[in-house]
Amino acid sequence: MSFFDKILGRSKIKGNCLLALDIGTEFVKALIVRIDENNKKGEIIGAGFEPQKTSHMIAGAVTDIPGVAQTCRKAIETGQKEAKEKISQAVIGIAGEFVKGATFSFACEREDQKQKIELPELKNIIQKIQWKAFNKIRQDLAEESGISEIEVKLINATIVDVKIDGYQVTNPLGFQGREITLGVFNAYAPLMHLGAINSIAKALNLELLFIAAEPYAIARSVDIEGGGDAIFIDIGGGTTDIALMRQGGLEGIKSFALGGRAFTKRLCDNLSLDFAQAEQIKLKYSSGEISSGVKKKISDIFRQDIKVWLSGVNLALNEFSKLSPLPPKILLCGGGSSLLGIKKALESGEWIHDLPVLQAPEVNFIDPAKIISIEDKTGRLKEPKDVTPLALASLSTQLLGEEEGLFAPMLRRAIRLMQT
């Protein structure tokens, strides 16, 4: 299987188990997933967690491939031991500030509105929109990174909207009309990051089924209470990743390089502690295991950093279109989201003054039990930090269990043509 096929290809699992691997800045999280093909659900039968060395990852990106591979190996071995299974295939998540995702809409006026839409015409439209999307994302990354010819690859793609003359349809084949409009959500990542993930999989003797943008996995896997739209915020060790679900579809993902590790380093600087000591104090602060005097002191230390983090959230959301209001519902996950003060700061609403909002934010943590198509048989995955690997497991179950639809082969074909 080629590297490209590992990103977008439709793969089959061997046996009934696979590995969902979340390679984070602070921790590697390895979940052993048993797939129930009859019910199209997955069961977590083993879990391993291993801390990263501080120099091995920066802002969600791998900086030491052998070091990260060794950490992954330890986490996987722990998970396999609990599951009593040997795993050879994996789904790996990727996140960070250079992982980009957006929904691109393209309206095509047809020459003969009486002619029924057929497969060749639809393939041609998808090819056009993917070229436009690819060029736009390369341009955006070049502006942000300062590198004019940055190489990016598509890691996830899905059709989110199809309209004919303004009317929404699920399958356009056979319809007549003057204008067909397609909305495609695409997630991209730099080739350098994808190459590092591929190298880690090889070092671990794993067959890589596919790579997933973690914010995309979360948005597709959370059962939103009451339905509707939401802003998903995943605060990891090195980055904060944001996914926007608006008007019934995934509009895009944004990321910025500020996560839980920055708060730990602030304690290191202010209290003259080493990193491990500062991390323990931060965790005790968040869980209420320190005196009121120390709690106030740490709260004062973190106050400015939380303001900076809020400005990052504001800037990320400002990059989305302002034509429609942002949903008030904010759903938090990731280890960094447990930091005392984060939820309260979001609820204050002081950071939303220039955003298209109609009401005050409603902030809640994502309940790991609300991840669809997954059941945790270990009984240990109950915290916000567990949501991302569970979402990867859920996405694996969804993608490997669903029937091949109309658009998936066309999206794969379009990207293959772009690689030649």
N, C-alpha and C positions, 0 to 999 in steps of 0.2 A: 504493500500500500504506500502510495506517495505521500510526501509531507502535506501537500494540498488536500489530498483525500482525508487525511487525519483531521483537517480543520473543518471541512464541509461535507465529507463523504458520508454515505449511509452505510453504517457498519453493523455487523452482527456480533453478538457476544457468544463466547465459548462457554458452555456450561450455563449456569444460571447466576453467577456472581461477577461483580466488577468492583473496581476501586474508584471512589470519588475523592480526589486529592486537592485540597485547598492549600496552596503554598503562599502563606502570608509573611509579612515582614517580621512579625513577632513569633508566630507559631506555624508549624506544619500540622494540618489536621487531615487524618486519613480515615475514611469511612468505608467499611466493607458492606456492599449493598447486594442483597439477594433479590433477584428479579422474579416476581410472580407474573409470568406472561399471560396467564388466563385472566387475571383481574387487572392487569396492567398497573401493578403497584410494586413498590420496592420496600424491603425491610432492612433496617440497619442491624446487622448481627455482630458487628465489631467496630471499635473505634480506637484510634491511637493519636495522641497529641504529643508533639515534641517542640521545645523552644528552639528558635533560630539563634545562631551566633549573631551578635550585633553587626558584624562587618559583612555578613553574607547576603543581606538584602537591604536595599535603599529605596524608599518610597514605592514599594510594591514590585520593584525590578530586581532580578537576580544579578548579583555582582560576583558570586563565587559558585560556579556550577558544581564542582566536586563537593564543596562544603554543603551546599543545599541538598544535593543528592544523598549525602550521608545522613543528614537530618531526616529526609523523607524516608530513607530506608528504616530508620529506627521507629518512626511513627507507623509505617506500614506493617512492620513485624509485630508491633503491639496489637494492632487491629486484627491481623491474621491469626494471632495466637488466641484472641478472644473468640473470633468467629470459627476457629478450627477449619479454616479454608486457606488454600494457596491461590492467590490472585495473579493473573497474567495480563489483564486488560484494565485500562484506566481512562477516566475522564478527568481532565485537569482544568482548574479554573485559573483565569488571569485577570488582573485588575491593575490599577495605577493610572497616573496622570496622562499617559500617552495612549491609553485604551479609550477609543472614541466610539460613540454610537449615536446615530440620529436617524430619524425617519425622513426620507426624501420622497416628495410627491412629484409626479410627472404627468402632465396632461397632453395627450396626443390627439390631434384632430385627424379624423379618418377621411380619405378621399371619397369613398362611397359609403354613405351612411346607411344605405339599404342592404349592403353586403353583410352577411352574418360574420361575426368574429370567429376566426379559426385559429388553430394552434400556431401556425407559422407567424401570423401577425402578432400574436401575444408574445411569442419568443423574441421577436424583433423589438417590441416595446420594452420588455424587461432588459434586453441587452443595452438599449439606449440609456435607460434610467440608471443602470449599474455603472456605466462609464461615467455619467455625470456625477454620480455619488462618489465614485472612486477619486475623480479629479478634485472634487470639492474637499474631501477629507484630507488628501495629500497637501492641498494648499493650506488648509487650517493648521495641520501639524507642522508644516514648514514655517509658518508665521510664528507659532508658539515655540518651536525648538531652535529656530535660526538655521536649520539645515535645509537647504533648498531641495535636495533630492532624496528625502527620507523614504525608505521602502516600507510600505504597509501591506498587510494582507487582511482579507475579510475572514472573520472567525465565526460570526453568526449572521444569518439573514432570514427574514420572514416577511411575507406580504401582510400588511396590517389593514389595508383599505383598497377596495376596488369599486369604482363608480362608472356608470355609463350615462352620459348626459345628466350628471348630478344625482342619479339614483344609485344607491348602494346595492351591490350584488356580491354573492360569494363565489360564483363561477361565471365569468363573462362569456364563455364559449356558447355560440349559438344566438347571442343577442345582436340586435342591430342598434345603430346610433351614430351620432356625429363625433362625439368625443369620449374617449376612454381615459380615465385617470387611475393611476396606480400609486399607492403609498407603500414603500419598502423600508423596513427598519434594518439597518446594517450596523454591525459592530466591527471595528477594525483595531489592529494592534501592529506596532512596528515589527518588522521581520526579525530584528535583533532579539526582542523579547520572546517571540515564538520559537526562534532557533534555540534559545536557552532552555525552554520548556521541553522541546524535542530531545535535546541532549540529555536532560535529566531523565526522561522516560527511557532512553536507550541505556543509560548507566544503570537503571534499575531493572532492565530486561522486561519492560512493560510495553505491550502493544497499546498505542495511544488511539483510543476510539474517536475522540474529538476534544477540541479545546473550546472552552466556553468563557465568554466575558461574564464575570461574576455578578455585576449589577443586572445584566440581562437575565441570568439564572434566577436571581431573587425576585425580580419583577414578574417572571413567568410562573413562579412557584408558590407565591404567598396568596392564601385565601383571604382577600380583603373583606373584613366584616362589614356587612351592609352593601357590599359591592362598590362600584364607582371607581374614582380615580385617586391617586395618592402620589406623594413624594417619598421615595425610599432612600434612606441615608445609611450607608454602611461605613462605620468608623473603624478602621483597622489600625494596625500599629504604625504604618507609615503614610497612609493616604486616607482620604475620605472620598467615597464613591457615591454618586447620586444618580438615581434613575427616576425619570418623570413619566408617570402614567396619566395621560390627559385625553379627554374625549374618547375614552374607551380603548386607546391604543398606547403602546410604548413609544413615546416621542423621542427620547434620547437619553444618553448617559454622559455624565461629566465627572471629573475627578480633580482633586488638588492635593498637593503633597503636605498634608498636615494631619497627623493622627495621634494615637495614644502615646507613641514614643516621645513626641515633642514635650508632652506634659511631664513625663518621667525625667527627661533631660533638664527641664526647668527646676525640678526638685534637686537634681544633682548639683546644679550651679548655685542655687540659693541656700542649700543646706549642707553643701560640701560632702555629698554622699557618692558612693559608687553606684553604677547603674542598677545592680541587683537590689541594693538596699532601698534606693529610691522607688523602684517598681513595687516592692513590698509595702512601703508606706502609702503609695498611691492606691493600691488595692485595699488596704485597711481603711483609708480615708473614704473610699467609695462605699465600703460595706458597713461603715459606722463603728469600726473597731478601735477608734482612737478617742482621746479625751476632747472635750469641747474646746479647750484652749488651743490644742494642736490643730483641731479641725478648722478653727477660724484662721489660724496662721496659714495653713495650706490653701484655704479658700481665697485668701488675699493674694497668695502667690499665683494662683491659677486665673485670677479674675481677668487680667489683661490678655492672657493666652486664649481664654474662651471668647473674648471679644474679637480677637484676630480670627479665630476659627469661624465665628458667626459671619464675619465679613467674607470669608472664603465661600461659605454656603450662599450668601447673597450674590456674590459675583458669579458663581456657577449657575444659579437660577436665572440671573439676568441674561445669560447667554441664550436662553430659550426664547422663543417667540412671545411677544407681549400682546398678541392679538386676542388671546383667550385667557381668562383668569386662571391662576394656579390653584390646584386643589388645596383645601385647608388641612387635609389629612396628611400627617407626616409620620412615617413608620421607621423606627430606628432598629439597627442591629449592629453586630460587630463588637469585639471586646472593648473598644474605645468608647462605645455608647454608654457603658456602665459608669463612666466617670461622673461623680457627683457634680451637679451643676449644669451639665450639658442639656438635659431634658428641660430643666427650668428655664435656661437661657433661651431655648427655642420657643417655649411657651410664652415668654414675655412679649414677643412680637416686635421688639425694638429694632430688629434687623430687617424688617419687611417693608420699610417706609417707601421704597421706590420700586417695589414689585407689584405686578398685577394681581392683587389679592382682594377678596371681597369680605373675608371674615378672619378672625384670629386663628392662629394655628391650633390644630388638635393633635397633640404629640403622644404617641404610644410606642412601646417596644413591640417588635414582632414576636409573637408567641411561636416557639419552634414547633408546637403541636399543630399550628395552622399551615404548615408546609404541606402542600397537596401531594398525593400519590406516594407518600412515604410514612412508614411506621417505625418508630424507634424501639427496637426490641431490647436494646441495652438498658433503657430507662435512665440514661445519664445525660442526654442531650436536651437540656432544659433552659439554657441561658442564651442571651443575645449573641454571644460569640459563636454559638453552635449553628446559627441560622444559615450562614454562607455555605459551609460544607453540606448541610442538609438540602439547601437549594440546588447545589450541584448534583446531588443524588437524585433529587426530584426531576430535574431537567433531563438527566440520563434516562430515567424511567419513562418520561414523556416522549422523548425523541426516539428511543429505541423501541417503544411499544406502539407508537402511532402508525396508522396506515400511511403509505406513500401518497401524498396529495398531488394536486394538479401543479402547484407552483414550485415545489422543492426541486424536482429534476431540472426545471428551467433556470432556477437560481444557480444551481451547480454548473450547468452548461455555460451560463453567462460568464461566470467567474473563470472557468477553464479557458474560455476564449480570450479573456483579458490577460491570462498568464502567458499566452503564447506570443 
